[in-house]
Amino acid sequence: MKKYDSLVIFPPSITGLESKNSFEELVKKNGGSIINRTEMGKRFLGYPVKKSKEGYVAAFDFELAPDKMAELRRLLDLSEDILKYTIVVK
């Protein structure tokens, strides 16, 4: 299991609890675990993302097997609850 950092931008209508559930469920569905979550709140974006000028930002630290990362990225791309995300290896 590798450790990853992720910054996720959700639509502004989503609250902290909903954001936790949508991202954490995708990680757990692929056999990973969440280590830490930091909610940064609602922020104005530098440019519109999917026609939204603001978003709810949260940072996650999680563990996941490297072979499951492609599937997680695919699910994140398909999710309508996530405007944008980045994932980096710790």
SULFENRA-V460150 format. One record per helix or strand of 3 or more residues. SS is the DSSP state (alpha for helix, beta for strand). FROM is the first residue (numbers start at 1). TO is the last residue. If there is no record, write none. Layout:
SS_FROM_TO ; SS_FROM_TO
This chain:
beta_2_11 ; alpha_16_29 ; beta_33_49 ; beta_52_64 ; alpha_66_78 ; beta_82_89
